[in-house]
């Protein structure tokens, strides 16, 4: 198996973190290299400091972003997309490129695809056909040698995640992720009704086929 960067994406509760940890150990054994689990989502570095500042103003109060309890007004959402994107670029480099340069195997439990879905959901804006959307997807494919969509049925996801935010957002996210996976043509592992071992075997088979 020659891949050194394997990326998962999908909804919370689909099993990405569990599979990423298991695959990381498996790849370390296979390659003899140190393996690291990374993730990337939304609200990073500079934009996170700005979000904390915005949280103190009534104008931005809301539940669109559960980390900071803010909602970016529609008139500001275009600017915010760019702020998030440029804030995320150093994170992409630090978490995906640097470990690879230093000889480690990278398993991403979340990748730039999740970052893009996060922007769409928290800003309530279709970002996928924009320049930022196309650039983020290009970055995802350039960073990830093997990309796997980990999903589960809506009822299964909701049984695994009980927070009010998750129950409100997961149905929306699932439709977006399903559409993106079809558009991107990536391999899918559906963890609904499967054991962790069965799902891991699927992931290993996919990674083996993609990375020979």
N, C-alpha and C positions, 0 to 999 in steps of 0.2 A: 504494500500500500504506500504510494508515493506522496499523497496529499499531506501537507503540513498545516493547512488551514481548512477546517471543516466548520460550516456555519449552519445553525438551526435558526428558524424563525417561526412564529406562531403565537396564538393567544396565551395569556396567563392560564395555568392549569392544564396545559396540554401535555406536559411531561418533559419539556425542554431541559430544565435544570438537572433533573434526574438522569436523563440520557446523556447530557453533556458531561457530567461527572464520571459516569461509567465509561463512556467512549474515551475520555481523556486518559483514564487508567489503561484501557485496552490499547490505545495507540502508543502510550509510553512503553508498554511491554513489547509491542510489535516493532517499533522503530528503534528502541533503545535510547530515545531522546526524552528530555524533560518535556512534560506536557503542561499547558496552562489553560484554564477555563476563563474566558472573558465574556463581557456582555456590553452592549450599547443600546441605549433607548433614546430618551429625550431629556431636555433641560440639562445642559452640561455647562461647566466652566462659567464663562462670562454671562451666558443667558440665565444660569441659575442664580447668580448674584442679583441680576436685574429682576428676576421673578420674585425673589425675597423682598426687594425694595418695593415692587409693585403691590405686594400683598398688603402693605400698610395703607393703601388708598382705596376708598370706597368704589371708585370707578372700575377697579379690576376685581372686585370681590365676586366669587362664583366657584362652581365646582367642576369647571371644565378640566382643570389640571389638579389632580388630587394631591400632588406633592406640595403645592403652595396655595391651594384654594383660590386660584385666580381664573378669570376668563379674559382673554385678550379680545378687545373690541374688534369687530369685523374690519373697520377702517385701518386698524393697525396690524391685522393678521399677515398681510403681505410682507411688511417689514420684519415681523417676528419670525417668519419662515426663514428669511435670510440670516437673521441673528442666530437662530438655532443651528442652521446649516454650518455657518462659519465657526460657531462654538464647538460643533461636533467634529470638525475636521482634525484638530489635534488629538481628539480622543480616538478617532479611527486609526491614526498613525501610531499612537502609543499602545493601543491594545491589540492591533492586528499586525502592523508592520514591524515594530521593534522586537517583539518576541520571535518573529520569524527570522529577523536579521541575526539575532543572538542564538539561533539554532534550536529554538523550542517549537514543539508542535502546538498549534492553537486550535482550541475547540470553542466556538462562540455559541453560548446558549441564546444570545440575541445578536443580531447583526444589523447592518444599515437598513435592511428592509423593515425591521421593527421600528427603527427611528422614524422612517417615513410614515408608517401607519400611525405612530404616536402623534406626529404632527397633524395628520388628517383628522384624528379623533379629537384631540384636545383643542384644535383650532376650528373644528367643524368646517373644514375647507378641503376641496378636492385639489390635492397637491401633486397628483400622480402624473399629470400631463404637462406640468410646468417644467421650467428649466431645472429647478431644484429636484423635482421628482426624477427626471431623466438622469441628472447627474448622480443622485444618490443610488439609483439602481445600477448605474455604470460602475460606481465605486464598489458596490456590493459584489458584483461579478468579478471585478479586478482583484478584490481582497480574498474572496472565498473560492477555493479550488473545488470544493464540493458544497452544495447548498441543499438543505433538506427542510421541507415544510413539515413541522410536527403539529398535528391537529387532533381534535376530538369532537364528538358531536356536542351540540349546544347543551343538552341536558347533562352530559357528563362534565363539561366544563363548569357549569353552574353548581353541580354537586361538589366540585373540588374547590370552588372559590365562593366564599360567603359574604365578602364585603359588599356594601351597597354600591360602590363604584363599579366593581366587577360585574355585578348583576345587571347594571344599567348599560355597561359598555361592551361586555363580551359578545352579545348577539350582533352588534354593529361590527365589531372587530372581526368576528368569524366570517361574515359575508365579505369583508374587504380582503382578508387573508386568502379565502378560497378563490376569489376572483384573481388576485395577484398571482397565486401559485399556478393557476391555469394559464395566465398570460405569460409568466416567466418560463413555464414548461419545466419546472423543477420536480424532483421526486418527492413523494408524499409518504409519511408514516402516520397512520391513523391509530392512536393509542386507545380508542374506544373499545372496551371489552377485552383488551389484551393485557397480558402480564408485562412487567417491566422487561423480563428476559426475552419475551417474544418481540417486543418493540426494539430492544437493543440488537437482536439478531438481524432485524430488517435494516437498521441503521448501518450496521457493520457490512452487510451485503451491498447496500447502496454505495457506501464509501469505498468498498473494495472494487466495485465495478467502475466507479467514477475516477478512481485514483491509480489504476494500474498503468 
